[in-house]
Amino acid sequence: MINNLSLALGGGAARGAFHLGVLHFCEEQNIDIKAYSGSSIGSIISASHASGIPAKEQLKIFGSKDVRQALKFNYFRNGLLKIDSSNKIIKELLPIEKLEDIPKPVYVNAYDIKEKKLHYFNNGDTITLCMASSALVPLFKPVKYKGMHLIDGGLFDNVPIKPLLEKNYHIFSVDLFPKSSKQNIKRLNPIKTIHKKLFKQLYENHAHSIAHTHQYLGSPHIRGFSLFTFKELEECFNLGFKEAQNHFLDII
């Protein structure tokens, strides 16, 4: 059995149900996760799970009508949508207010468009930073936090293992955008207006994550699931569970 296991959960919107399937398998096998790092939906799931919310409970929350009610039209002001972080369902998902108060280390990545800097937060307001990590422009407006204007960190480092390196963790990465070439990244990324340097940095960080992770799970079947519909959550969850089961056979 692996000791000192940490998880790096990549972004991928509704495909995050795959992460929940992996986490449910870990729960059933009593696999202890020591630390988490996540981008976009991976950051929300990481912070929620580290706060004690089981995978199936998260799946129930993501599939509820309340989540859709937490998304509101922003009338084309700096984004088409905004997340109502005061909605009770968000607080059920992320019950611990500060990242530093969560029982296990959690790292949330987000990019400051003012300073042009990628941050890996492990302290600060949990809901605000998780919403910032999920602020995929142009769908969502940037999140203002302590003088920063933060957007989705997954646009720059989608499987964020960097905060877990050099900490004696065994790193297990789950990638919701498994790909083999730079062309695939350009084709799959929904943002067309951002400079090519973004794709270069995303590609380099993705390659770095794959090269330096101890265990990598990137199922080609995940590509068949839509990013922006909640109709396939159960099927995606089941795929994540099955893939984790196959992946961990040699480990446990």
Salt bridges, closest charged atoms under 4 A:
GLU27 OE1 - HIS24 ND1 3.70
GLU27 OE2 - HIS49 NE2 2.75
GLU28 OE2 - HIS24 NE2 3.37
ASP32 OD2 - LYS34 NZ 2.80
ASP32 OD1 - LYS104 NZ 3.02
ASP84 OD2 - LYS72 NZ 3.37
ASP175 OD2 - HIS206 NE2 2.66
GLU204 OE2 - LYS200 NZ 2.67
